[in-house]
């Protein structure tokens, strides 16, 4: 696996960016950019396992929430690759990798930094899709409600 990193500045407080990242409706929206139909199953709490699953293909990953500081940082460690909507394990393509989301705010502008381990054969795809996802997060978070 190879670690890749992306960042974006978002013109809104970090609390709103955090909500955009992890609230079900907005998560599904931006995560769809990375893998069509992706949703999250589980409760965002340090020590919990959570699943990221594609409703289209049924493939996903089960991840342990290693560290969680709401509105600032979350670190996931991928513990199992899954299929059949998270019910069965599959090849170990993502297992053992980590993914983190870090938010810092200065003068109402939030910097979101994402670090993720990806299998070498998917690096090119993620280098295209993740920046698009960050742009979508930015658009959703900056939207006036």
C-alpha positions as CSV (number, residue, x, y, z in Angstrom):
1,X,0.0,0.0,0.0
2,X,1.0,3.6,-0.5
3,X,0.0,6.6,1.6
4,X,-1.5,9.5,-0.4
5,X,-2.5,12.8,0.9
6,X,-5.0,15.5,-0.1
7,X,-6.0,18.9,1.3
8,X,-8.5,21.6,0.7
9,X,-9.4,25.0,2.3
10,X,-13.1,25.4,3.0
11,X,-14.7,28.7,3.8
12,X,-16.7,27.6,6.8
13,X,-16.0,26.6,10.5
14,X,-14.6,23.1,11.1
15,X,-17.8,22.0,12.9
16,X,-19.8,22.4,9.7
17,X,-17.1,20.6,7.7
18,X,-17.1,17.7,10.3
19,X,-20.9,17.4,10.0
20,X,-20.6,17.4,6.2
21,X,-18.1,14.6,6.4
22,X,-20.0,12.3,8.7
23,X,-23.7,13.1,8.5
24,X,-25.4,10.3,6.5
25,X,-26.9,12.3,3.7
26,X,-23.8,14.4,3.0
27,X,-21.4,11.5,3.5
28,X,-23.3,9.5,0.9
29,X,-23.2,12.5,-1.5
30,X,-19.4,13.1,-1.4
31,X,-18.4,9.5,-0.9
32,X,-20.3,8.6,-4.1
33,X,-17.6,10.5,-6.0
34,X,-15.0,7.9,-4.8
35,X,-17.1,4.7,-5.0
36,X,-20.7,4.8,-6.3
37,X,-23.3,4.2,-3.7
38,X,-21.0,4.3,-0.7
39,X,-22.7,4.5,2.7
40,X,-21.4,4.2,6.3
41,X,-22.8,1.7,8.7
42,X,-22.1,2.0,12.5
43,X,-21.6,4.6,15.2
44,X,-18.8,7.1,15.0
45,X,-17.2,6.4,18.4
46,X,-13.6,5.8,19.3
47,X,-13.0,2.0,19.6
48,X,-16.0,1.1,17.5
49,X,-15.9,-0.7,14.2
50,X,-17.6,1.0,11.3
51,X,-18.3,-0.2,7.7
52,X,-18.0,1.6,4.5
53,X,-20.0,-0.2,1.9
54,X,-21.0,0.3,-1.8
55,X,-24.7,-0.2,-2.2
56,X,-24.0,-0.8,-5.9
57,X,-21.4,-3.6,-5.7
58,X,-21.8,-4.6,-2.1
59,X,-18.0,-4.4,-1.6
60,X,-16.5,-2.4,1.3
61,X,-14.2,-2.3,4.2
62,X,-14.7,-2.7,8.0
63,X,-12.6,-0.2,9.9
64,X,-11.7,0.4,13.6
65,X,-12.0,3.9,14.8
66,X,-8.5,4.2,16.4
67,X,-8.7,7.9,17.4
68,X,-11.6,10.3,17.4
69,X,-11.5,14.0,18.4
70,X,-14.9,15.3,17.1
71,X,-14.6,18.3,14.8
72,X,-10.8,17.8,14.6
73,X,-9.5,14.4,13.8
74,X,-10.4,10.8,13.1
75,X,-8.2,7.8,12.3
76,X,-9.5,4.6,10.8
77,X,-7.6,1.3,10.5
78,X,-9.1,-1.0,7.9
79,X,-9.5,-4.4,9.6
80,X,-11.3,-6.4,6.9
81,X,-12.2,-6.2,3.3
82,X,-15.9,-7.2,2.8
83,X,-18.4,-8.2,0.2
84,X,-22.1,-9.1,0.3
85,X,-22.9,-5.6,1.8
86,X,-20.4,-6.2,4.6
87,X,-21.5,-9.7,5.6
88,X,-18.5,-11.7,4.2
89,X,-14.8,-11.1,4.1
90,X,-13.0,-11.0,0.7
91,X,-9.4,-10.6,-0.5
92,X,-7.1,-8.5,1.8
93,X,-6.6,-5.5,-0.6
94,X,-7.3,-2.8,2.0
95,X,-6.8,-4.7,5.3
96,X,-4.2,-3.0,7.5
97,X,-4.3,0.3,5.8
98,X,-5.2,3.6,7.6
99,X,-7.3,6.6,6.6
100,X,-7.3,9.9,8.6
101,X,-9.2,13.2,8.4
102,X,-7.7,16.2,10.1
103,X,-9.4,19.6,10.4
104,X,-7.8,22.9,11.5
105,X,-9.5,26.3,11.4
106,X,-8.1,29.8,11.2
107,X,-10.3,32.9,10.8
108,X,-13.3,30.8,9.8
109,X,-11.4,28.9,7.1
110,X,-11.0,25.2,7.6
111,X,-8.2,23.2,6.2
112,X,-9.2,19.5,5.6
113,X,-6.3,17.1,5.2
114,X,-7.0,13.5,4.2
115,X,-4.3,10.8,4.4
116,X,-5.1,7.3,3.1
117,X,-3.3,4.1,2.3
118,X,-4.3,2.7,-1.1
119,X,-3.3,-0.4,-2.9
120,X,-0.7,0.5,-5.6
121,X,-2.9,-0.6,-8.4
122,X,-5.6,1.9,-7.3
123,X,-3.4,4.9,-6.7
124,X,-4.1,6.5,-10.0
125,X,-7.9,6.1,-9.6
126,X,-7.8,7.7,-6.1
127,X,-5.6,10.5,-7.2
128,X,-8.4,11.4,-9.6
129,X,-11.4,10.7,-7.4
130,X,-10.3,12.0,-4.0
131,X,-9.7,15.6,-5.2
132,X,-13.2,15.5,-6.7
133,X,-14.6,14.3,-3.4
134,X,-12.9,17.1,-1.5
135,X,-14.4,19.7,-4.0
136,X,-17.8,18.1,-3.3
137,X,-17.2,18.3,0.5
138,X,-16.3,22.0,0.1
139,X,-19.4,22.7,-2.0
140,X,-21.7,21.0,0.5
141,X,-20.1,22.6,3.6
142,X,-20.1,26.1,2.1
143,X,-23.7,25.9,1.1
144,X,-25.9,28.3,3.0
145,X,-28.6,26.5,4.9
